[in-house]
Amino acid sequence: MKRLTQIIQQIGHPFSSFIMMLGELMRLLKYIISGLSYSLKRPQLIIKEIFFSGVLSLLIIAVSGWFVGMVLGLQGYNTLQRFGSVSVLGSLVALSLLRELGPVLTAILFAARAGSGMTAEIGLMKATEQLDAMSVMAVDPIKRVVVPKFISGIIAVPLLTALFDSCGILGGRFVGVTLLKLDQGTFWSQMQGSVGFHDDIVNGLLKALCFGVVVSLISVYQGLQAQATAEGVSAATTRTVVHSALAVLAMDFILTAFMF
């Protein structure tokens, strides 16, 4: 009986831990929402975090989008050539980026660069007792530190997604028109005729907005939960990237089922 109890505990522990983490995330989200007014009255805090989360991520997003677009253009051309319909290459590249690859890859790259940085910064502030010092001085660390980072992530991810999509389309155009000698007018006209503003562009940005909320929430949560040691902060940053990637992929399936 004791052995059976241990087996049941081992099987159930991951599920119970997951449910507890969801509850803690929702509680943190409630605290963040209650502190929005404090941070919105101090825009300099948000601007500083947007610079860290968004501006410093421009290069990796732009370069990644360009190469992803080039790969889509090359693979799409090879696939469409079998069916004799290479003229729709522009539509294939644009729809793939706007609907799926743009929001998903941007969110994962954001988690790897900016999200892990958020976690590390909050974790180090916790390890050096800066958060405790704020509490002693009657400054709420959630409102002062966490909320601006959360808002910056929500703002930055959709904007970075738009940049990723634009660079990806230009990369696909470079491969299709410049390298493979497709007609430029056909490339753009097919893209314009197949891409819908609401169904593709708006829904893709809504996806990015949802991903921004999830990734930012996970990043600040892991920073607050990090153990006050070097190993604890390192483990928290790793969990941020892994959990954010899994959450983005799972949410992408759910959103795609409802949107498209």
ABEGO torsion letter per residue (X at the ends): XAAAAAAAAAAAAAAAAAAAAAAAAAAAAAAAAAAAAAAAABAAAAAAAAAAAAAAAAAAAAAAAAAAAAAAAAAAAAAAAAAGAAAAAAAAAAAAAAAAAAAAAAAAAAAAAAAAAAAAAAAAAAAAGAAAAAAAAGBBAAAAAAAAAAAAAAAAAAAAAAAAAAAAAAAAAAAAAAAAGBBAAAAAAAAAAABBAAAAAAAAAAAAAAAAAAAAAAAAAAAAABBBBAAAAAAAAAAAAAAAAAAAAAAAAAAAAAAX
